[in-house]
Amino acid sequence: MKKRTHLAVMALALAGIVAAQTVDFAKQEIQTVKITDGIYVLMGGPAQGNILASVGPDGIFLVDSMYAPMHQKIMDALGKISTQPIRFLVNTHLHGDHTAGNEAMAKMGAVIISQDNMRSRMRNEPKNQPTITYTDSMTMHFNGDDIYIFHPAPAHTDGDSIIYFRKANVMHVGDVPASLRYPNIGVNEGGTVEGMIAAGRQVMQVANENTKIIPGHLGPVIGFAEIRQQLVMFEAVRDRVAAAIRAGQSLDQVVASKPTKDFDAGRLGGAITPDRFVTLVYTDLARKTR
């Protein structure tokens, strides 16, 4: 089982690299959505992470930077809503669809911020590394808001950040369970099934029923209803896969059994197919089984 799990981890890492290489950036367009006064979401389609932009007298504060080839399109979109400079950029986690544009933003003067573990894991990407890091949480006061940046326990990765604009009541949650797609679990970067579930619950503890929650991908705004649906799905699939592992079933057997089948109809698509999601869940749970 350990050998098969190791091979699954390697395959998942390769799939992420291939996905980035197959994006046709020339066809990717930015859709700008106003969330509330001074806060916008820049959406680049399912292959790109959603960027949150706070614009105001202090300048521009961004959450995430998409892939590097999207930089000029991002700047064009920002130019339509503000002439202020980009002063800060916080990364929700290390994956390239959220961080590969960091270098270009830093060259324009943006200060890049992340959780400690994200910087450590990006040691081979010095040009995209953050220059300011934090351990558990930090608060910034910018454009008249109190921006609370906090780190959940290892969830999507072990270096996740969730960003909450307290006064605007807007929260960017990155790739923890949010929009109704099968979420990626960064099993190669410290991500865990239990952590993803815990992070979804933590979001609802810090936010409230009226919070406009920005997911890492797809629709610009979701609420507690979508997170609750994701948690129900996660817990059910976790229990099914864990039971199959205890029964000695292989990865191929578990994938073939379709443990997500009663949830598939409600998914919004995205890069993570049902079989790939099951593989991620199996990979994490199997390596913890003695």
C-alpha positions, 0 to 999 in steps of 0.5 A: 500500500505504501508503494502505491500511495507514493506513486499516487502522490507523484502522479498528483504532483505531475498532474498539477504541472501539466495543468499549468502547461495546458492553460491557453493564457491568450484566451483567458479573460479577466472578469471584474466583479464589484463585491462592495464599496472598494472591494472587487474580485478579478476572476480569470476562469476555472484555471485561475485563482480569484484575486481580491482587490481592495482599492482606496486612498492607501493604495491597492491591496491584493489577495493572490496573483494568478499565473504570471502570463496573466499579469498584464490582463490583471493590470489592465483590469485594475487600471479600470477601477483604480490609479493607485499603486499596488502596495501589498499582496497576500498569498492564500497558499503556494500553488502557481495559479495563486502565486506565479504572478508574485515576481511581476507584482513585486517589481511594481513595488508590492510587498508580498505576504504569506504564512511562514510555511509557504515561504519555506516551501517556495525556497526554490522559487526565490523570485516569487517568495514573500518578503513578510511572513507570519506564524498564526495571524496578523492584522493590517489596517488599510483603506479604512478596514481591519484586515485579519490574516490567519493561518488554519491548521494544515488544510489545503496546504500547511501554509494557507492564509485566510484573509478577512476584511472585518469592516467590509465583512468580506473574506477570501478563503483560498482553496479550503472547502468553499465553492461547490467543486471537488477541492484539491488537497495539497497532499504534497504540501502538507494538506490533509483531509481532516485539515480541510474539514477543520478549516471549513468549520473555522471559516464559519467561526470567524465569519458570520452568515452575512459575510461575503466569502470569496472562494479560490476558484469559480463563482465570486461569492458564496456563503455558509450554505456552500461550505456546509454542503462541502463539509457534508460531502467531505465527511461522507467521502472520508468515512467511505474511503477510510472504511475501504482502506481498513478493509484492505482495498487498493486505490484502484478498487476505491476509485472504481467504487465511486464513493462520490457518486451521490454528490457528483451531480451538484459539482461545478466542475473545475480541474479536480474530477471525482476520481482525482478527488477520491485519489487525493482522499485515499492518498492522505488517509492511506499514509496514516493507516498503520 
